Amino acid sequence: MADPQGFLKTRERELPRRRPVPVRIRDWKEVYEDQPVPELQRQAGRCMDCGIPFCHSGCPLGNLIPEWNDLARRGEWREAIERLHATNNFPEFTGRLCPAPCESACVLGINQPPVTIKQVEVSIIDRAFENGLVLPVSPERLSGKTVAVVGSGPSGLAAAQQLTRAGHTVAVYERADQPGGLLRYGIPEFKMEKSVLDRRIAQMKSEGTRFRTNVHVGHDLTGADLRKRFDAVVVAVGATVPRDLPVPGRELDGVMQAMDFLPPANRVALGQTVEGQVTAAGKDVVVIGGGDTGADCIGTAHRQGARSVTSLEIMPQPPRDRADAHPWPTFPMLFRVASAHEEGGDRVYATSTSEVVGDEDGRVRALRLHEVKRGENGFEKVEGSDREVPAQLVLLAMGFLGPQPEGLLEQLGVEKDERSNVARDGQFMSSVPGVFVAGDAGRGQSLIVWAIAEGRSVAHEVDAWLMHKSSRLPRPVNPHDRPLMA
């Protein structure tokens, strides 16, 4: 069991240090330095081994957090990675990219800083790769069944790995030139270096998963083709329709969606050449949207040499401490400082854009803003608060509305739900038999940990449907589960 006095002896929460800002904005490497092992083990020892570990309910994967915390504390790294992999296919992704709802649900967090669960997780998996403990897991026998997975983001990859290990022949289709989905070209290198992704893809290939890149399913290959060639189809295409900004001047040159800006920037950071790339170099950049995608745009703009960076958010600034409206163990809305925010720029809250102002050449030169306050009918303008901010590049990072309806989804004939996502039943199956849905395509825009959990769950259901019997694969979540979030 855990050290019964660990959280009393080590009361402070310690995380690895971020590299100095003047250094890290000159490259694209991950921002965090290595954490000394004794310090990490002391932090793991703060885990209380609760009688009811609420971190389990905070994590959609149901990670066995107290178990691998204690194994890390004792330096039993082989056993720790076995317990971690028992519930999570890709802890190296979640340990870098997940906002850690498990930590918000940590029992110690009721009256002390919570355990650094996310950092212990990523340290376990990185040590496992370094020490050769992550090996291919080959199926005991082949089933003779074939499965197509459309989309190679975290949900598609998790489904593919689980189904391959169950003995099915799995082909993953990706329209980009390399697998990974937004993990590769949507997530900047400074948050997760792509060598982390490549080593996991290499493991999956050695297990037998087949990757078909540069194939835009719905165009190069139709939905009918997939249903004819494969016994089952998993749709894991994500939620890729961005929310737009319906104001005058939106059409001006220099106003673009974040996902039109980030992938070319990430390709260039990886040494590729992108013709016609739009960069932030020497420009006043305004990012509309205060979430993770917005922070990715901020960090990228700094590294490209932006003159100034301003982040706009229509919501008021969140509190620094948990509010009464977000009681433990729910995931609270807090004022968070990502590494990109630490690197500079202004964060402006309770502000809305009324107009994009252009110059005589049809390019954006400024944004006309006003402050807002909550009223009976939503946000209301604060009279007399109008102002302009200079902008030669405006990046829209306001979230996503659902999967692309044209192409594959139309060809498959699947029904949609009231939120324009692909409708599915309690077994993750769409309205078309044999066509299953996982991740943001069915749930809507969500967290990476939910995507992986759904990928594992859909694999369970596909396996059971193909083999006409109960599956031995785990099933972490129900498709209609909702996160412990406000």
N, C-alpha and C positions, 0 to 999 in steps of 0.2 A: 504494500500500500504506500501512499505518498507519505512524505515527511509530515507528521502531525503538527509540527511547529514551523514548517517552512514559511507559511505566509505571515507568521509572527516575527520570524528572524529577518526576513527580507520583505520590508514593507514597500520599498520603492519599486516602481515599474520602470525597467530599463530596456530600451530598444537600441539597435545598432545605430551608430552615428551616420548622418548623411555627409557625403563629401562636401567640401566647401563650395559655396555657390559660384564664386569666380572661376573655380576649376571645372566644375561639372557642366556649366553651360557652354563650355568650349568643346565638349564631346557628346557622344550619344550613349555612353555607358550607363549602367544602372547606378542610381544615386547613392545606394547604401554601401557602407563599408562592412567588412566582416565583423561579426560579434564574437568576442573571445568566448571559447567554450565554457570556462568556469562561470562566466557571467550568465550565459544562456542557461546553464544547468541550475543556477540559483533561481532564475526566473521560472523555469519549469517546476522547481520545487515549491513555488508559491501556490500551486494547484492544491486545493483543499481535499480532493478526493471526496466530493460531496456525496451524501447519501442519495440525494436526487440531483444529478448533474444537469442543471438547466442549459448548459452549453450544448447538450445534445439536441434539445428542442430548438435552440437558436440556429443550429446548423441543419440545413435541409438534407445533407448527406448522412446525418446521424453519426458523425465522426466520434470515435472512441477516445475522446480528448483526455480524460483523466488517466487512461491507461498509457497512451504514448507520452504524455507529459512526464509521468513517473519513470518510464523506461529511458527517456532522454536525461532525466535528472541523474539516473544511475549509470548512464553511459552505455546502455544496452541498445546500441544503434540498430543492429540487425532485427531484433525483436520489435523495436519501435517502428521501423519502416513496414514490417509485416502487419502491424496493427493499423497503421495509417493507410496502407494500400487495401486493407480489407474493406474500406468504405469509400475510398476516394482514388479514382484512377490517376488524377493529375494534381497531386498536392503542390507541385512546383508552380502550377498556374494559380491556384487559389491562394497559396502562401504569398504570392506577389500582388495579385489583382483583386482579391475578394475584400469587401469592406468589413469583414469579420463580424457578422451578427452574433457569432458564438461568444465573442468577448463582451458584447452588450448584455448577453444573458448569463455571464459568469456570476456565480453566487458571491464570490469575493468582491465583485464590483458593486455590491449593495452599499458598502461603506468604505471601500478602499479601491485604488486603481486595479482594474481587472488583470488577470493573468495574460501574459503576452502570447496567447495561443497561436496566433498567425505566424509569429516569428519562430516559435518552436517547430511548427509544422514545416516551414520552408527549410529550416536548418536540418531537420531529419532527412528530408528527401534529397537535399543537395549533398549531404554527407554520403547518402546511399549511392548516388550516382558516382561520386568521387571514389568510393571504395568498391565499386563493381558489384553492388548488391541489387541493382535493378536489371534483371535478366528477362529474356523473352519467356512468356508463359504459353506454351503450345497446347492446343486442345488434345484431349485423350483420343478422340476419334472424330472423323468428319461426318457430318449429318447428311451430306448430299443436297442440302438446301442452300439457296443463294439469296442474298439480301443486298439491295442498293441503298446506300445512305447518301442523301443529297445535302451537301454542306459539310465542311470540315472544321467548323468551329468547335467549341468545347462540348456542346451537346452531341453533335455528330460523331466526334472522335470517341467520346465515352461509349456511345451506343455501338460503334464499330468495334472497339476493343473488346467489349463484353460479348458481343455476338461472335466474333472470331474465336474467342476462347471457349465459347460453347460448341464450337465445331462447325459453324456455318461459314460458307464462302462469302466474304463481304467485299464489296467494291464501294469506295468513297469517291463521290464526284465533287469536284471543286472547279469553279469557273476561273479562278486565278491560276497563275503559273506554278504556285507551290501550295501545299496544304497548310491549313491552319485558320482559314477564315480571318476574322478580325483579330485573332491572336497574332497573326503575322503582320498584316498591313494596317490594322486599325489601332493597335496598341503600340505606342512609341517604344523605341529601344531603351530609353532611360527608365521605363517601368518594367520591361522584361526583355532581356536580350534574346534574340531569336535562336541562339545556340541552345537555349533552354527548351524551346519548342522542337528544334531539329533532333535532339537526342531522344525525345519521346516518340517522334514520328519514326525514327530509325528502329526503335523497339517494336512498334506496331507493325512495321513492314516485315521484320524478322519473325513475327508471330504469324504472319500470313495475310494481314489486311492489305488489300490492293488499293492504290490511290490512282485516280484518273483525273489529272489536272488539265487546265485549259479546255474544259468541257462545260459549256453553259447549258445546263439542263433546262429544257423549255425552248431552246433554240437549236443548239447542235444535236440535241437528243430530246425527244419528246416524252411526255408522260406515258403515252401509249407504248413507246419503245421500252421504257423501264418495266411496265407491268407485264409486257410480253417476255422480257429476258429474265426477270427475277421473280422469285417466289413471294417476296415481301419488299416493300419500299418504306424507308424512314425519311420523312421530310424534316430536315433540320436546317432550314435556310435562314433562320433568324428573322428579326424584325428590321427591315432595311428601308422602309419608307420614312423619310425624315419629316419631322414637323417643320412647317415653313413659317415665314414671317409676312403676314398679309398687310403690308403698309405701303404707301406710295414710295416709289424709288427702289423697291426690291429688285427690279430688273437691271439695275445699274451694274456696270462692270466693277468687280472688286467685292461683290457680295456673294458669298458662296456657302454651301453646306460644309460642315466640319468634315464629313466623310468624302468630300471632294478634295479637301485640303490635306488631311492626314495621310492617306495611303501614298500619294506621290512623295511626301516628305519622308515617310518611313522607307520607301524604296531607295531614295537618294542616300539616306543614312546607312543603308545596307550596301552602298557602293554601286547601285544601279543608276542608269541615266533615264531621266523622264523629260521628254520634250514638252515645252510649254508649261513647265511647272510654275505655279503661283507660289511665291515665297513672301515672308513677312519682312525681309531685309530692308531696313531703312524706313519702314512704314509705321504709322500709328494704327495699331491693331485693336479692334473691339471684338470681344467674344461674347455672344449673347447666349446665356445658359451657364448655370453654375455647377453642373454635375461633373462626373469623371471625364466625359468627352470634352467639356469645356476646359478642364484642367490640362488635358492632353494637348489641346490647342495652345494654351498659355505656355507650357513648357517647350513646345515645338517652336513657337514664335520667338521665345528668348534665344534659343539655340540658333535660329536663323538670322538673328541680329535685328530684331524689331526696335524701332525708336521708342515706342511706348506700347504698353499693353493694358487694356481696360476690360474687366469682366463685368457684365451686366446680369442682374438677376431680379426678376419681378417680385419674388418673395422677400419679406423682411429678413434681416440678418438673424440667423438662428442663435439661440443662447449657447453659452459655453458649457453649461451644466444641464443635466436631464430635467426637462420640464414636467410638470404634473400631468400634462396631456400624454406623455410618453413614459408610463411607469415601467420599472423593471419587470420582466425581462425583455420588453419590446425593444426594437431598434430605434433609438431616439434620433430626432433631427437636431444635430449639434453643429456649431461653428467648427469646421475642420480646416486645417492648414495642410494641404498636400505639398509635396516637394516643389511643384510648379508655382504655387502661391508664394512660397518662401523665396523664390528666385526674383521676385519683383512684380510690379504692376499694381493697379488699383482694382479693388473689388467694390462694386457699387450695388447696393441692394434697394429694394422697393422702388424700382425704376422701370419704366416701359418706353419702348421706342415708338414714336409717332410718325416719323418720316426718315427716309434715307435721302440725303441731299447730295446732288451730283454737281460736277463741273461742266464746262461747255463741251468737253470731249466725251461725255456720257460715263464718266468714272465717278465712283463714290468719293466724296471729300469730307463728309461729316455725317453724324447722326443727330437728329433732333429728338430730345428725350424729355420726359416729365416724370415727376415722382408720383407714386400711387399709394393709396391706403385702402384698407378693407372697408367695404360698405355692405349694404343690405343685398346688393346684386353683384357681389364680387368686388373686383378692384375698381376703385374710382380715382380719377385724376385729382391731384393736388393742384388747385388753381395757383397760377403765378410761379410754378416750378419749372417752366420750360427753359431749356438750355441746349446748346450744341456742344458736341465733343468732336474733335478732328478724327477722321478715320479714312485711311486709304485701303484698308482691308477689313471686311466685316465677316466674321465666321459664325454661322448659325449652329449652335450645339444645344438644341432644345428638346432632344429626345426623338423617339421613333414611334410611329403609329401602328406598325404591323408589317407582315410580310408582303412582298411584291405580289399583287394579285394577277398581273399579266403573265403569260407564259405557262410555267409548270402547273400552278394551282388551277388555272382555267382548264388546262389539258387533262388534269386528273379528275376534275369535276367535284372537288371537295367542297363541303359547305363551310360557311364562315359563321363565327359567333357575333354577338352584338358589338364586340370591340374590334371587328375586322380581322381577328386572328382565325386560324384554321380550327374549326370545331372538332373536338374529340371526346370519346366516351371515357368511362372509368378504366379502360385498358389502353388508353392512348391511341385508339384507332379512330381514324377519321370516318366520315360518312361513306367512304369507299372501302370495302373489305380488302384487307391486305395492305392498306396504306396507313402508316402510323405517323404520328407527329410528336416531335420533342423540342423542348427549348423555347426560345422566344417566338418562334412561328406559331406556337399554340398558346403560350402563356402570356405573350406580350413582353415588351422590354423589361428585363429583369437582371438578376445578378449571375455572375459566372458560376457560383456554387449551385444555384438552381438549375442552370443549364446542364451541368455535369450530373446532378441528381436525376434530372429528367432523362438524360441519355442512358443512365444505368437502369432506370425504371422501364423505359420503352424497350430496352434489350430484353428484360425479363418477359414482357408481354409478347414481343415478337417470337422469342424462343418457344414460349408456351403455345402460341397460335400455330407455329410451324410444325411442332412435334406432337400436338394434340395431347399434351400432358403437362403437369405442373413443371415449372422451370426451377432449376437449382440456382439460377442467377438471383442476386438480391434485388429487392424493389424498395428503394428508399422513400419514394413519395407517391402520393395520389395526384393525378393531373389537376384536380380541383382544389388542392391545398393552397392556401395563401400564406405568405410569410408573416412573421411576427413584426410587422412594420405598420406605422401609422399611415 
